[in-house]
């Protein structure tokens, strides 16, 4: 008998039966029971099981509670269920563990694919379905900064059938859509094939890029040679990633279904990007920096 993939479902159902914020311990046996997580959730009073579910991936500060809170205004407005799987600093201390998904072991060899950190959000969503918290067949996925790194690598390595939309915002650097470079610079050397690359290019991923996210020497900006080769700052690297996807698609004679949305007046701002993503998904419009909560001083 295979081990359970998470905690018992009854506490999950009970936590999300209540309105407001929640924080639920989560352990994923298929990944590593020694690396627990917390699911920071929010359920507005207007939420019904058929309403959308948004999975939110936090940044390098491992602040899933903050990112959950960034989505509360949209949750209240649109009746959304928000779940932010939080990869805490103690159990997931470095970029190799969170941003890079625990794909490689300490010797640099690929771990079994089902044990990658990128597989956890789908199992969380499946547990929500099994617990009766949601009847949705698919979820929305949003990740910002380190969560944007996590999000696009999830899309690069995992099945997409459980996702109805996915948006990444302001990653520090990207895993390029090529099998000719080893992970995490590319997708080579971890057991993926051409089918995974084609699925990635076909998926309608949205890349949000703040046009003020242009620092070139900040402490959180990846600065290794492979990252610097993608551009001097995050805004440039987003354009480089889209161009790489379009080039790989053209080589194969297929479409690259990604979309890059430049966001005027916004820098490296998880709160603003959350509001902008919510408006794109659930209102069909690109709101301004001011509507997203960016002050005039920040815009200037």
Secondary structure, 3 states (H helix, E strand, C coil): CCCCCCCCHHHHHHHHHCCEEEEEEECCCCCCCCCCEEEEEEECCCCCCCCCEEEEECCCCCCHHHHHHHCHHHHHHHCCEEEEEECCCCCCCCCCCCCCCCCECCCCCECCHHHCHHHHHHHHHHHHHHCCCCCCCCEEEEEECHHHHHHHHHHHHCCCCCEEEEEEECCCCCCCCCCCCECCCCCECCCCCHHHHHHHHHCCCEEEEECCCCCCCCCCCCCCHHHHCCCCCHHHHHHHHHHHHHHHHHHHCCCCCCEEEEECCCCCCHHHHHHHHHHHHHHCCCCCCCCCCCCHHHHC
